[in-house]
Amino acid sequence: MALLAAGSMTINQELHGSKSSKARIVFDLDGTLIDSAPDIHGIANVLLTREKYEPITLEQTRNFIGNGAGVFVTKMCVARGIPDQEHGRLLADFISLYDNAVSHTLAYEGVEESLQALTGAGHSLGICTNKPIRPALSVLDHLDLAKYFNTVWGGDSMSVHKPNPAPLHAAFDALPHGVEIYVGDSEVDAETAARASVPFILFTEGYRKQAVEKMDHAAAFSHFRQLPELIAGLLQN
């Protein structure tokens, strides 16, 4: 059974009065649909080794993900005492390696079956991620998931990125009419949904840094097999 948060009335209030049985569902990518940390960990340590710094851990990598490549490189540099003036060069090198960083990335268990069920039920799907658009599209193609999404917005698709709500609004606007729902795993996603005034469903097994009960969300789930039933139930309320 899906895990409903105590704040689930929020989503019921959002959906109250709507006669639509279809939804526009936008997903975050890293930590929500895919576990990309092993590949990001690998390219970060390629750069650090080249620069003669100690590698970062996989746990640090997961903690640094969420606000885009620029913030990731900033946190990596701070962790290893790398001067600020090296940020631009290392970011360019990081992005140059990012497009092909797919070999160790996996979709979370049940993701494809869930996407199949949601599209089969007539819902339209999109992605709004802070991952740069080229590596986002590359990993979706690698995992054969691109076919499920009508629109993909990356961290560099606009001049702003999450938690600014503009990319999320753009993703919803690119989809057919329906109830708007955002699915993500992190504090950044929760803030983005709140600023966009859309219901947020939390995947609890991603890269969040806070306890679930401390995060602003309407509903939560721990396995993707729960998501189609969860959304169907919410739309019926």
C-alpha positions as CSV (number, residue, x, y, z in Angstrom):
1,M,0.0,0.0,0.0
2,A,1.2,3.5,-0.8
3,L,2.5,5.5,2.1
4,L,0.2,8.6,2.6
5,A,1.7,11.5,4.5
6,A,-0.2,13.2,7.2
7,G,-0.4,16.2,4.8
8,S,-2.3,14.2,2.2
9,M,-5.3,16.5,2.6
10,T,-3.3,19.1,0.7
11,I,-3.5,17.1,-2.5
12,N,-7.2,16.3,-1.9
13,Q,-7.9,20.0,-1.6
14,E,-6.0,20.6,-4.9
15,L,-8.0,18.0,-6.7
16,H,-11.4,18.7,-5.1
17,G,-13.9,19.7,-7.6
18,S,-11.8,18.5,-10.6
19,K,-13.7,16.2,-12.8
20,S,-10.6,15.2,-14.7
21,S,-9.4,11.6,-14.4
22,K,-6.2,12.4,-16.3
23,A,-3.1,14.0,-14.9
24,R,-0.1,15.9,-16.2
25,I,2.6,14.2,-14.1
26,V,6.1,15.7,-14.1
27,F,9.0,13.9,-12.6
28,D,12.4,14.9,-11.3
29,L,15.1,12.6,-12.7
30,D,18.2,12.0,-10.5
31,G,17.2,10.3,-7.2
32,T,13.6,10.0,-8.4
33,L,13.5,7.9,-11.6
34,I,17.2,6.9,-11.7
35,D,20.1,6.3,-9.3
36,S,22.8,8.2,-11.2
37,A,25.1,8.9,-8.2
38,P,27.6,6.1,-9.1
39,D,28.3,7.6,-12.6
40,I,28.4,11.2,-11.2
41,H,30.8,9.9,-8.4
42,G,33.0,8.4,-11.1
43,I,33.4,11.6,-13.2
44,A,33.9,13.7,-10.1
45,N,36.7,11.5,-9.0
46,V,38.3,11.5,-12.5
47,L,38.6,15.2,-12.1
48,L,39.8,15.1,-8.5
49,T,42.4,12.5,-9.3
50,R,43.7,14.4,-12.3
51,E,44.0,17.5,-10.0
52,K,45.8,15.4,-7.4
53,Y,43.1,15.7,-4.7
54,E,41.6,12.9,-2.6
55,P,38.4,11.4,-4.1
56,I,35.0,12.1,-2.7
57,T,32.8,9.2,-1.4
58,L,29.6,8.0,-2.9
59,E,27.7,9.3,0.1
60,Q,29.1,12.7,-0.4
61,T,28.1,12.5,-4.1
62,R,24.5,11.8,-3.2
63,N,24.5,14.7,-0.8
64,F,25.9,17.1,-3.4
65,I,23.3,16.2,-6.1
66,G,20.1,18.3,-6.5
67,N,20.9,21.9,-7.4
68,G,22.6,21.3,-10.8
69,A,26.1,20.7,-12.0
70,G,27.4,24.1,-11.0
71,V,26.4,23.6,-7.3
72,F,27.7,20.1,-7.4
73,V,31.1,21.2,-8.5
74,T,31.1,24.0,-5.9
75,K,30.4,21.5,-3.1
76,M,33.0,19.2,-4.5
77,C,35.6,22.0,-4.5
78,V,34.7,23.1,-1.0
79,A,35.0,19.5,0.2
80,R,38.5,19.2,-1.1
81,G,39.7,22.8,-0.5
82,I,40.0,23.7,-4.2
83,P,40.3,27.4,-4.8
84,D,37.2,29.3,-6.1
85,Q,39.0,30.4,-9.2
86,E,39.2,26.8,-10.4
87,H,35.4,26.4,-10.4
88,G,34.8,27.5,-14.0
89,R,37.4,25.2,-15.5
90,L,36.4,22.2,-13.5
91,L,32.7,22.8,-14.2
92,A,33.5,22.8,-18.0
93,D,35.5,19.6,-17.6
94,F,32.7,18.0,-15.5
95,I,30.1,18.8,-18.1
96,S,32.3,17.5,-20.9
97,L,32.3,14.1,-19.2
98,Y,28.6,14.2,-18.1
99,D,27.0,13.3,-21.5
100,N,28.4,9.8,-21.5
101,A,28.2,9.1,-17.8
102,V,25.5,6.4,-18.1
103,S,27.2,3.0,-17.7
104,H,26.5,2.6,-13.9
105,T,23.1,4.5,-13.8
106,L,20.0,2.4,-13.2
107,A,16.3,3.1,-13.0
108,Y,14.8,2.4,-9.6
109,E,13.0,-0.9,-9.3
110,G,9.5,-0.7,-10.8
111,V,10.0,2.6,-12.7
112,E,9.4,1.4,-16.2
113,E,6.4,-0.7,-15.2
114,S,5.0,2.4,-13.4
115,L,5.5,4.6,-16.4
116,Q,3.8,2.0,-18.7
117,A,0.8,1.9,-16.3
118,L,0.6,5.7,-16.1
119,T,0.8,6.3,-19.8
120,G,-1.6,3.3,-20.4
121,A,-4.1,5.1,-18.1
122,G,-4.0,8.1,-20.3
123,H,-1.8,10.4,-18.2
124,S,0.8,12.6,-19.9
125,L,4.3,12.6,-18.5
126,G,7.2,15.0,-18.4
127,I,10.5,15.6,-16.7
128,C,11.9,18.7,-14.9
129,T,15.4,18.2,-13.6
130,N,18.4,20.2,-12.7
131,K,20.6,17.8,-14.6
132,P,21.9,19.5,-17.8
133,I,19.6,18.7,-20.7
134,R,22.1,16.8,-22.8
135,P,23.1,14.2,-20.2
136,A,19.4,14.0,-19.1
137,L,18.4,13.0,-22.7
138,S,21.4,10.7,-23.0
139,V,20.6,8.7,-19.9
140,L,16.9,8.5,-20.8
141,D,17.9,7.1,-24.2
142,H,20.4,4.7,-22.6
143,L,17.8,3.3,-20.2
144,D,15.1,3.3,-23.0
145,L,12.8,5.6,-21.0
146,A,12.6,8.6,-23.3
147,K,9.6,7.1,-25.1
148,Y,7.4,7.7,-22.0
149,F,7.9,11.4,-21.8
150,N,6.3,14.2,-23.9
151,T,8.7,16.9,-22.6
152,V,12.0,17.1,-20.8
153,W,13.4,20.3,-19.2
154,G,16.9,20.3,-17.9
155,G,18.8,22.6,-15.6
156,D,20.1,24.6,-18.5
157,S,16.9,24.6,-20.6
158,M,16.1,28.1,-19.2
159,S,18.1,30.9,-17.5
160,V,16.8,29.7,-14.2
161,H,16.5,26.2,-12.6
162,K,14.7,24.6,-9.6
163,P,13.7,25.6,-7.0
164,N,12.6,28.5,-9.3
165,P,9.2,27.2,-10.5
166,A,9.5,28.5,-14.1
167,P,10.9,25.2,-15.6
168,L,8.2,23.2,-13.8
169,H,5.5,25.5,-15.1
170,A,7.0,25.1,-18.6
171,A,7.0,21.3,-18.4
172,F,3.3,21.3,-17.4
173,D,2.5,23.8,-20.1
174,A,4.0,21.4,-22.7
175,L,1.7,18.6,-21.7
176,P,-2.1,18.2,-22.5
177,H,-4.6,19.4,-20.1
178,G,-5.1,17.5,-16.8
179,V,-4.5,17.7,-13.0
180,E,-0.9,18.8,-12.3
181,I,1.2,16.6,-10.1
182,Y,5.0,16.8,-9.4
183,V,7.0,13.7,-8.3
184,G,10.4,14.1,-6.8
185,D,12.8,13.0,-4.1
186,S,14.4,16.0,-2.5
187,E,14.0,19.2,-0.6
188,V,14.7,21.1,-3.9
189,D,11.7,19.3,-5.5
190,A,9.5,20.0,-2.5
191,E,10.3,23.7,-2.6
192,T,9.8,23.8,-6.4
193,A,6.4,22.3,-6.1
194,A,5.4,24.6,-3.3
195,R,6.5,27.7,-5.2
196,A,4.6,26.4,-8.3
197,S,1.5,25.8,-6.1
198,V,1.2,22.2,-7.3
199,P,0.8,19.0,-5.3
200,F,4.1,17.2,-4.5
201,I,4.4,13.4,-4.2
202,L,7.6,12.3,-2.5
203,F,9.7,9.3,-3.5
204,T,11.3,8.5,-0.2
205,E,14.2,6.3,-1.4
206,G,16.1,9.0,-3.3
207,Y,18.6,11.7,-2.3
208,R,16.7,13.6,0.3
209,K,18.7,14.9,3.2
210,Q,15.8,15.4,5.7
211,A,13.4,13.0,7.4
212,V,10.3,12.5,5.4
213,E,8.1,14.0,8.1
214,K,10.1,17.2,7.9
215,M,9.5,17.7,4.2
216,D,6.5,19.5,2.7
217,H,4.6,16.9,0.6
218,A,1.1,15.8,0.0
219,A,1.8,12.1,-0.3
220,A,4.7,9.7,-0.3
221,F,5.7,6.3,-1.6
222,S,8.7,4.0,-1.2
223,H,8.4,1.8,-4.3
224,F,7.3,2.7,-7.8
225,R,4.8,-0.1,-8.0
226,Q,2.8,2.0,-5.6
227,L,2.6,5.1,-7.7
228,P,-0.1,4.3,-10.3
229,E,-2.5,3.2,-7.7
230,L,-1.7,6.2,-5.5
231,I,-2.3,8.6,-8.3
232,A,-5.5,6.8,-9.3
233,G,-6.8,7.1,-5.8
234,L,-5.9,10.7,-5.5
235,L,-7.8,11.5,-8.8
236,Q,-10.9,9.8,-7.5
237,N,-11.1,11.8,-4.3
